[in-house]
Amino acid sequence: MTVATYEQELTFQTDRRRASIEFIKLVSDLWYDETIELVLFRNQLIDRNVSEILNLLEYASEFVQKPISIFDAVELVKSLKQLNLPPSKLDIGKLVYEYQIDANDYNMYKFLSVQLKDAKNTNTIQPKDVVLYGFGRIGRLVARELMSKTGNGQQLRLRAIVTRGQITKSVLEKRASLLKHDSIHGDFSGIVGIDVKNDALIINGTTVKVISANAPEDIDYTNYGISEVLVIDNTGVYRDNEALNRHLVSKGVSKVLLTAPGKGIENIVYGVNHLNVNPDTTDIVSAASCTTNAISPVLKVVEDNLGIICGHLETIHAYTNDQNLVDNMHSKYRRGRAAALNMVITETGAGKAVSKALPSLEGKLTSNAIRVPVPNGSLVILNLQLDKKTTVKKLNNLMKKYALEGSLVEQLKYSLNNELVSSDIVGSSAPAIFDSNATIVDDSGKNAILYVWYDNEYGYSHQVIRLAKHISKVKRFTYY
């Protein structure tokens, strides 16, 4: 390599990084000024740094087998700013890709005007107040996401958190610290403080009331200026229709969303069966389990295209808070053994639960689980007997198609990584990461083994929020 060539490479890298800085500002301006959220093949772009942006563009280029440059992305975002769109969520990776294929005779502005013409027909959004009932692992991740994506408050607005016990300065400080610092997901990128006088957390300058209550019906939310609220129950204590109806007894509550499998209520995997729920007539729903959210999108693709005769799923699941840190008594066999030292066989209801989202799979799947010594990041192995013959290539192409377009693009991430391990998928907002390099199909073409990774905390939390937006009727115009 000549010195001149090396200098040219340095100049190009400098130009790319400078363009990335401009891109980050444009993305932020669109979000905070106009509530237009940009993603890149469903990867979030808000609060990303330069290196992360460039790495995402590399993934995008490999995914669609076409170069998607930062310079094209900048030009597209500049053109977007001229369109005066309503609150929206747009995939610029898909837009750049389509522009390269279909718009040779268009300038960027005209192309976007045509592609996004339906945005002008969207209804005005009425913001929805949210209360988190419980503030554990899922509750705190949902709070992080809601408060980092507040924008000008046109969708979900976190107003309060309900916990048990007396609210003291020490309790508020501990709650704030757990929200700010996380051993798995890192520090929250925002600012967290406390207001002792008003029993509140101050998150990114916004007051979030902390309410103490022993039971749902003990609270009158209207006393706090909160009404028509969506309660997201993260406790796991109230799991059936009768128990969750206790929230609706509280003044100010209009809807309840359970972050666990529920009995006697709709169990919804957003993207798979959320259209079964009419937000105008349904007041209580469940977001099912993290494992059900991971397997349902993949199973839907296979069932709709190849048919499933029967199968078994084994989830290799991170240990959870219900297991013991050291050996001790536990209500369930094996879970009493030290979680960080043992692989622990236990049960999962995901095989049966998936039929609530996909009724055609009723009675076709068995399931079991193994808890393993990692704190987050899980894997489902699907062993399926198919109705139609396929090959590894055909099956992978099928999954890639659904990850690129259609109703499951938020739920399916297609991995090309030969070195993928559990820590790599931590922080993925997709509930299912399809490991294309691990797919196995036997010689008959009718037995397939699929590997699906999932961040059982972060990916599931995003599914909860997607469902919350649906039942609250605050979904923006989206272009995927």
N, C-alpha and C positions, 0 to 999 in steps of 0.2 A: 504494500500500500504506500502510495506516495504521500509526502507531507501535504500537498495540495488537496488530495482526496480526504485525508484525515481532517483538515481544517474545514472542508465542506461539510463533513459529517457533524462536526462540532457546531457549525453555524445552523445546520438543519435542526439539531436537537434544541438549540437555544430558541429557534423560531417556534418549534412545537410547544415548548414549555411556556413561552410567552403567550401563544395562542390559547393554551390551556387556562392560564390565569384570566384571560379575557372571557373565555367560555364560562368559567366558574362564576364570574361576576354577572354575566348575562343570565345564567340559570337562576342565581339568587334573586336578581331583580324581577324576573318573571314570576317567581314564587311569592315573594314578599309584597310586591306591588300589585300583581294581577291574579294571584292564586292559580297560576298555571304551573303545574309540576311536570318537570321533564325527567324521563327515565331512559336508560339505554338497554334495550332488550330486558326490561323489567328490573334492571339494577338501578338503585337509587343514585341520584347525582347531587342532591343537596348535601352540603357539608363535606364534600369529598375534596381531597388535596390533589395537586398536580399529578403526582405519580399514580394515584388511584384512577384518575380520569384516563390517563394514557394506557394503563393496564386494561381498563374496561373496553377501550377502543380496540386493543389487540384481541381481546376475547370476541368482540363483536365481529371483527374482520374474519377471524377463524370460523366463527359460527356460520356466517352466511357465505363464506368463501369468496368475499369481495372486499377490497380495501375500503375501510371507513375511516377517513382521516379527521384529525382535530380541526383542520382548516374548513372542511365541508361542514362539520358540526357547527362551527362558529357562524358560518354564513347562513345556515338554516335557522339558527336561533335568532340572528339579526332579522331575518325575514319574518319569523314568527311574531316578533315584537310589533311589526307593522300591521298585523291582521286584526288587532283589537278583539281577541277572542274572549269568551266568557270563561269562568273558572273551569279548568280542564286538566287532564293528565295525558301526556303525549309521549309516545316512544319515538325519540329522535333517531334511534338506530334503525327502526323499521322505515321511518320517513326517508332517511338518507339512502338506505338500500333501495327503496322503491323509486326514488328520484334517479338513481344511477341506471336502473333498468328501464323505466317507463317514460321518463320526462326529458328526453333528448331535445325536444322542440320547445320545452318550457324554460322560462327562467325560474329561479327558486321560489319567488313570491307567487307567481301564477300557479305553479305546481301545488304549493301549500294551500292556496285559495280553493283549488279544486278538491284536494284530498280532505280538507277540513271544513267543507261547506256546511255539513250538518251541525257543526258546533253552534251555529247561530240559532238553531231551533230548540236548544235545550231550555228546560224550565228553570226559573229562579229558585235557588236553594234557600231553605229556611234553616239556619244553624240549629244543631241539636246539642243540648246540655247533656253531659255525661257524669255519672258518679261511679267510682270504682269501689265496690263493696268487697273489701279485702285488699291487702297490699303486699302479696307475696311475689314469687318469681314472675308469674304472668302479669299480675297487676302492675308491677313496677316497669316492666318492658312496654306494656300498653301505654302507661303514663309517659314514658320517655318518647315514644313515637308520637303520641298526641301533642305533646308540648314542643317537640322539635319541628312539627309540621303544622303549627297553628296558623301561620300566615296571617291573614286578616280575619280569622275566625269564622269562615263561611261554611265549615263542615261540622266536625265534632269538637266540642269545647269542654275540656275537663274542668268541672266546677268544684268537686269535692271527693274526698276519700273517707271511707268509713272503716274504723278499726275498733277493736275492743280495748277496754281498760282506760284508765285516767290519762288525759293528755297533759303532759308536763313539758317543761323546756327540754328535759333530757330525752323524753320520748320523741319530740319533734326533731331534735338533733340527730337521733338515731335513724329516724325515718328518712330524713334528708340525706344522711350519709349513705344509706343503702340505695337510695335513688341515684345519688351522684357517682358512687363507686361500685363496680361490679367485677368480681374476680374472673368471670368468663367473658363478658361483653365489653369490658373496659370502662373508662370513665364516660359519663354522660357529657355530651359536647356543650350542653347549656349551663346555666347558672342556677344553683339551688340554695335558697336561704330559708329562714324561718321567721314567723311573726308570732311571738309568744302571746301577746295580748289578744290576738284574734284567733288563736289556735289554727294556724295555717302554715302551709308551705308556700314559699314564693319561688316559682319556677319560671325562669326567663322573664322575671318582672311581673308575672301574672299570679294573682292570689288563688290558691287552691285550698279550700277549707278542709280541715281534718275534724271529722265528727266521731264521737265515741258512742257506740250503741251495742247492746247485747242481743238485739233482735231487730229484724227489718221493720216491723210494724211500730217500733218505738220512735221512729224518725218522722218529723214533719219538715220536708225539704223546703217548703215555702217560707219557713222561718229564716232561711238563708238566702232568700231571693232566687230560689231555684224551682222551676216548674216544668212540667211535661218532659221530665228527665228520663234518659236511658240508664238503667242500672246494669252495670257489668259485674256479675257476681263471680269473684275469683276464689271464694272460700272453699268450695267443694263440699260444704256442709248441707246446702239446700240443693237437692238434685232431682226432685220430682215436681210435678205440676202443682200439687197442693202446697209444698214447702215454698216454691218460688212465687206462688200467688201472694205470699205474705209481703213481698216487696210492693205489690200493687195496692195493698192496703194503706201504705204510707202516702201521705199527702204529697203531691208533686210528681209522682212516678207514673209514666205512661207505658214503658216497655222494659223488659228484663232479658238479658242475654247471659246465659250460663257458659262458663269456660271449662266445661267438662261434659262427658256424655250424660244425657238426661233421660228420665223415664216419664212416659206419658206426654211428652212434648216433641216437637219437630227437632230432629238432629240434622244439622245442616253443614255440609262441606261447601264453602263458598266456591263457585265456579262449576260445581258438579250438580247440585240440586237446589241452589238458593232460589231459583225461580218458582219452586214449589211454595214459597212463603209469600203471602200477600201482606205487605207491611200495613195495609189499612185494616186488616182483620185479625192479625196475629200479634199478641202482646208478649208472649214468652217463647224463646227459642234457645236451643243449645248449639254451640259451635263444635260439638262432638269432641273427639280426642285428637291429640297431636298425631298419633299413628294412623287414625282413620283419615285425617286430612292428608297424610303422606301417601297412602296407598290408593285412595279413591280416584284421584285424577289419572293415575297410571292404569288402574283396572278399568276405568271407563273407556280409555282409548283402546285397550285390548278387547274388551267386551264388544264395543261398537263395531270394531273392524275385523276381528278374528274369531270372536266368540270364546267363552270360557266354559269348559265342561265341568271342571273341578280344580281345586288347588289347595296349597298350604302356604301360609305366610309365617315367617319367623322374624320377630323384631329383636334386633340386637340394640338394646336401649340403654342410654345413660342412666346411672343411678339417680334416684330422686329423694326428696326430703322425707318421704315416708319410710325409708329404710334406716337402719341403725348405723351410726358412725363406728361403733364397736359392737361386738357380740352381746346381744341382750334379748329379752323377751319381745316378741312381736305377735300380733294377732294372726299373721299369715306365716305359713311354713317357709323357711329359707330366707325370708326378708329380714329376719333377726340377725343374720350374720353380717359382719363388717362390710359395708358397701364398697369401700375403696380398696378392699383386699380380695374380693371374691367375684367370680362370675356366678350369677344367681338365676336359676330357672324359676320362672313364675308364670302366671297366666296373663293373658290379654283378651279382652273382649272384641278386639278390632275385627276379627274374622266374621263375627256375627253382626257387629255394628255397621260394617260397610254396606250391608243390605238395606239399611235405612236410607242411605244415599243412593244406592243402586239396587233396587228391588229384584232385578233379574238375577242377582247373585245369591239370593236367599238359599241357604242350605248347601252352597257349593264350596265354601271355604272353611278350612280348619285353621287354628292359629295357636301360637305359643310365644313366649317372650323369654329373653335372657337379659337380665340387668348386668352391665359390665362396669369395670372401674374407670369410667370417664364421667365428668360432671355434666357434659352436654355434648350433643351430636350423636345421632342414632342412625340405624340402618335396618331396612326391611328387605328380606329375601323372599321373593315371590316365586313359588314353584307351581307353574300353571299347565294344565292339560288343555290344549286349544282345540277348537272345532275345525278351524281351517289351517292348512299348512303355511309355514312361513320360513324365513331364514334370518340369521342374525342381521344381515344388511337390511332386509325389508322391514324388520321389526324396529331397528334403530331409526331408519328413515321415517317410519310412521311416527315415532316419538318426537323426532326432530321437527316434523311438520306441525305437530300440535304445540310444540314449544315456541314456534315462530308465528303461528297465526291461529285464530279461532278463539273459542270461549275459555280455554285452559292456559292461556299464555302467562297469567299471573301465578298459576299453580305449578307449572312444569318448568324446570330448568334443565337444560340438556348439557351434560358435562362431557367435555372432550379430553379431560385431563387423565393422562396415563398414570399419574402419581397420586390420585385423589385419596385422601385419608380423612378421618372424622373431623380433625381440627380445621380442615380447609373449608368445611361447609358451615362453620359457626358464623352467624351473622347474615345468612342467606334469607331473604324475605319470601322465597318460594317455599311452600310446604313440602315439595317433592323435588329432589335433585336426581335425575335419571343418570346412572353411571353407564354410559354407552360402551365403554371398554370392558365391562364385566358381563355383558349379555351372553347367555348360552342358549342355543337351540339344538336339540338332538337330531340325529340323522332322519328320523321320521318327519321332522318339521312340525310336530304337534306337541312337543314338550319344551317349554321355555322357562328359563330361570332368569329373573330380572332383579337387579340390585338398585334400591331406591334409598338415598340418603335423606336425612332431614334434621334441621336444627329444631329439636323438640320444644325449644323455648321461643326463639326469635321468629322462626317461620310460622309457628302456630299463632303467636301474638298478632302477626300481620293478617292471618286469616280471620281472627277475631275482629280486627278493625274493619276488614273488608265487609264482613257480615254486619257489623254495627252500622256501617254507612248505608248498606242496603235496606235494613229494616227501619232506619231513620230517614230514608228517602233523601239523603244528601250526596248521592253519587254524582260526580261531575261528568261532563262529556269526556270520554276516553278514546284514544286512538292507539290500538295495538296492532 
